[in-house]
Amino acid sequence: MKALKIFSLLIAVVLLATMALSFPTAAEDLPSVYVTKINQRIGYGDGIVFTKHFNNSNTIKSSEGNFRWTKQIVCKPTDKPNVYELVSDTVGNLMNGTNGTADESLTIPEGGFIYAAHIDDRDPNSDAFHNSKDNQDKIANLKAGQKVTVVGIDVANGTIQADAVIYIGELSDESSSSSSEASAPSSSSSAPASSSSTAPSSTSSAASSASSNQPQTGDDGIAWLAAAALISLAGASALSLRTRRRTR
């Protein structure tokens, strides 16, 4: 009888642990970087996504994208929708052909993209400086093989939505795709880049996207696991009570 009680408790523990692991990663639990434009030359404080639509090629020279004072991540698609994998460590400050230097370049993997972040350092005391620096810092030390999840970004067609954001890490399929479907395309996604562009505030696109990306946890499978765990706990409690009565 004691062995059966212990077995029931172990089953309950395993079921509860499985249920906990079944919950997808919530958007607010992952760091994110903002996206200001797509396929445009980098300006102050920008966070820009580059696809092959930028110059109808998979190769972008530093002088074309303005990569001299930026940090970039180069990502390839995975077998999961909206989830991409870094093909190399973060790349930074590429030479651009000035003063006799080489004009270095980056290659976009097939179906992938480059994300580049710039710091608006015109006023070190401004919100634009702090927000853009924080944004760049989040990708500064990423490693090859790490995953990112894009929301509101259509890599295949080279367009973005108003709430476009990139999460450092992997969200559930439901969380990333539901936001993309719910958002209307941004009318400014193809607007010319401005040299006076500033970084979004820390409560702008990333925060609004996080609020609309709550994971769907009301899953039938999780409900069954919870029910099974409760039944196992109830059975163990009943066995324990019965054993106590016999020993009185």
TADACOR-V956287 format. One record per residue. N is the residue number from 1. RES is the residue in three letters. PHI is phi in radians with two decimals (none if undefined). PSI is psi in radians with two decimals (999 if undefined). Layout:
# TADACOR-V956287
n=<N/N>
res=<RES/RES>
phi=<PHI/PHI>
psi=<PSI/PSI>
This chain:
# TADACOR-V956287
n=<1/2/3/4/5/6/7/8/9/10/11/12/13/14/15/16/17/18/19/20/21/22/23/24/25/26/27/28/29/30/31/32/33/34/35/36/37/38/39/40/41/42/43/44/45/46/47/48/49/50/51/52/53/54/55/56/57/58/59/60/61/62/63/64/65/66/67/68/69/70/71/72/73/74/75/76/77/78/79/80/81/82/83/84/85/86/87/88/89/90/91/92/93/94/95/96/97/98/99/100/101/102/103/104/105/106/107/108/109/110/111/112/113/114/115/116/117/118/119/120/121/122/123/124/125/126/127/128/129/130/131/132/133/134/135/136/137/138/139/140/141/142/143/144/145/146/147/148/149/150/151/152/153/154/155/156/157/158/159/160/161/162/163/164/165/166/167/168/169/170/171/172/173/174/175/176/177/178/179/180/181/182/183/184/185/186/187/188/189/190/191/192/193/194/195/196/197/198/199/200/201/202/203/204/205/206/207/208/209/210/211/212/213/214/215/216/217/218/219/220/221/222/223/224/225/226/227/228/229/230/231/232/233/234/235/236/237/238/239/240/241/242/243/244/245/246/247/248>
res=<MET/LYS/ALA/LEU/LYS/ILE/PHE/SER/LEU/LEU/ILE/ALA/VAL/VAL/LEU/LEU/ALA/THR/MET/ALA/LEU/SER/PHE/PRO/THR/ALA/ALA/GLU/ASP/LEU/PRO/SER/VAL/TYR/VAL/THR/LYS/ILE/ASN/GLN/ARG/ILE/GLY/TYR/GLY/ASP/GLY/ILE/VAL/PHE/THR/LYS/HIS/PHE/ASN/ASN/SER/ASN/THR/ILE/LYS/SER/SER/GLU/GLY/ASN/PHE/ARG/TRP/THR/LYS/GLN/ILE/VAL/CYS/LYS/PRO/THR/ASP/LYS/PRO/ASN/VAL/TYR/GLU/LEU/VAL/SER/ASP/THR/VAL/GLY/ASN/LEU/MET/ASN/GLY/THR/ASN/GLY/THR/ALA/ASP/GLU/SER/LEU/THR/ILE/PRO/GLU/GLY/GLY/PHE/ILE/TYR/ALA/ALA/HIS/ILE/ASP/ASP/ARG/ASP/PRO/ASN/SER/ASP/ALA/PHE/HIS/ASN/SER/LYS/ASP/ASN/GLN/ASP/LYS/ILE/ALA/ASN/LEU/LYS/ALA/GLY/GLN/LYS/VAL/THR/VAL/VAL/GLY/ILE/ASP/VAL/ALA/ASN/GLY/THR/ILE/GLN/ALA/ASP/ALA/VAL/ILE/TYR/ILE/GLY/GLU/LEU/SER/ASP/GLU/SER/SER/SER/SER/SER/SER/GLU/ALA/SER/ALA/PRO/SER/SER/SER/SER/SER/ALA/PRO/ALA/SER/SER/SER/SER/THR/ALA/PRO/SER/SER/THR/SER/SER/ALA/ALA/SER/SER/ALA/SER/SER/ASN/GLN/PRO/GLN/THR/GLY/ASP/ASP/GLY/ILE/ALA/TRP/LEU/ALA/ALA/ALA/ALA/LEU/ILE/SER/LEU/ALA/GLY/ALA/SER/ALA/LEU/SER/LEU/ARG/THR/ARG/ARG/ARG/THR/ARG>
phi=<none/-1.11/-1.11/-1.15/-1.13/-1.10/-1.08/-1.10/-1.15/-1.12/-1.06/-1.11/-1.10/-1.09/-1.13/-1.15/-1.15/-1.10/-1.11/-1.13/-1.27/-1.36/-1.24/-1.18/-1.20/-1.32/-1.04/-1.23/-1.53/-1.98/-1.20/-2.44/-2.09/-1.43/-2.20/-1.64/-2.66/-2.36/0.97/-2.37/-1.05/-1.22/-2.05/-1.02/1.25/-1.25/-2.22/-2.09/-1.69/-1.99/-2.10/-1.12/-1.26/-1.04/-2.41/0.98/-2.61/-1.55/-2.00/-2.16/-1.36/-1.02/-1.18/-1.31/-1.52/1.21/-1.56/-1.11/-2.12/-2.25/-2.08/-2.25/-2.10/-1.95/-2.20/-2.02/-1.24/-2.00/-1.43/-1.88/-1.03/1.24/-1.84/-2.19/-2.13/-1.17/-1.57/-2.71/-1.14/-0.95/-1.90/-2.43/0.89/-1.29/-1.16/-2.17/1.60/-1.45/0.96/1.41/-1.46/-1.28/-1.63/-1.21/-2.45/-2.16/-1.95/-1.46/-1.09/-1.00/1.40/-1.90/-2.76/-2.01/-2.01/-2.14/-2.13/-2.10/-1.70/-1.46/-1.76/-1.18/-2.41/-1.07/-1.75/-1.55/-1.09/-1.04/-1.12/-1.15/-1.18/-1.25/-1.18/-1.06/-1.11/-1.18/-1.03/-1.18/-1.91/-1.09/-2.22/-1.30/-2.05/-0.98/1.70/-1.19/-1.86/-2.31/-2.11/-1.69/-2.28/1.32/-2.19/-1.74/-1.13/-1.08/-1.84/1.21/-2.28/-2.27/-1.79/-1.07/-1.84/-0.99/-2.74/-2.13/-1.64/-1.49/2.38/-2.01/-1.58/-1.19/-1.03/-1.13/-1.17/-1.34/-1.35/-1.14/-1.22/-1.10/-1.31/-1.42/-1.60/-1.45/-1.04/-1.36/-1.26/-1.81/-1.14/-2.01/-1.22/-1.09/-1.22/-2.01/-1.22/-1.82/-1.13/-2.14/-1.21/-1.09/-1.20/-1.14/-1.91/-1.57/-1.08/-1.11/-1.20/-1.15/-1.19/-1.07/-1.19/-1.71/-2.04/-1.19/-1.17/-1.51/-1.81/-1.47/-1.54/-1.08/-1.10/-1.16/-1.07/-1.14/-1.08/-1.10/-1.11/-1.11/-1.13/-1.13/-1.12/-1.12/-1.14/-1.12/-1.10/-1.12/-1.13/-1.11/-1.10/-1.13/-1.12/-1.13/-1.12/-1.10/-1.14/-1.21/-1.56/-1.34>
psi=<-0.72/-0.69/-0.68/-0.67/-0.77/-0.71/-0.73/-0.70/-0.70/-0.72/-0.74/-0.74/-0.77/-0.76/-0.74/-0.68/-0.72/-0.70/-0.71/-0.69/-0.29/-0.31/2.25/2.79/2.21/2.56/-0.68/-0.18/-0.12/2.48/2.66/2.74/2.54/2.84/2.07/-0.62/3.03/2.39/0.78/2.66/2.45/2.36/-3.03/2.22/0.14/2.68/1.81/2.41/2.29/2.24/-3.11/-0.24/-0.24/-0.85/0.40/0.62/2.77/-0.03/2.26/2.15/2.67/-0.69/-0.48/-0.85/-0.23/0.94/0.16/-0.71/0.73/2.95/2.48/2.60/2.43/2.15/2.51/2.72/2.72/-3.03/0.04/2.37/2.35/0.00/2.25/2.77/2.36/2.31/-0.21/3.00/2.88/2.39/2.42/2.63/1.05/2.46/2.62/0.30/-0.05/2.70/0.63/0.11/2.86/2.62/1.58/2.81/2.86/2.55/2.23/2.17/2.67/2.16/0.08/-2.80/2.93/2.39/2.23/2.35/2.33/2.56/2.21/1.65/0.35/-0.54/1.75/-0.22/0.04/2.77/-0.62/-0.72/-0.89/-0.71/-0.75/-0.59/-0.76/-0.70/-0.81/-0.65/-0.53/-0.41/0.01/-0.55/0.56/2.70/2.74/2.38/-0.31/2.67/2.60/2.70/2.21/2.45/2.25/0.36/2.11/1.61/-0.68/-0.64/-0.07/0.72/2.79/2.80/2.99/-0.53/0.48/2.39/2.70/2.15/2.38/1.66/-3.05/2.09/2.89/2.74/-0.73/-0.70/-0.76/-0.67/-0.57/-0.63/-0.68/-0.67/-0.50/-0.38/2.48/2.57/2.53/2.30/-0.23/0.19/-0.35/0.31/2.63/2.55/2.55/2.38/-0.23/0.28/2.54/2.78/2.51/2.70/2.81/-0.21/0.32/-2.05/-0.71/-0.74/-0.75/-0.62/-0.67/-0.69/-0.43/0.11/0.61/2.32/2.63/1.80/-0.03/0.95/2.48/-0.66/-0.70/-0.67/-0.73/-0.69/-0.74/-0.75/-0.76/-0.68/-0.74/-0.69/-0.72/-0.72/-0.71/-0.72/-0.73/-0.70/-0.73/-0.74/-0.69/-0.75/-0.72/-0.70/-0.70/-0.71/-0.66/-0.47/-0.07/999>
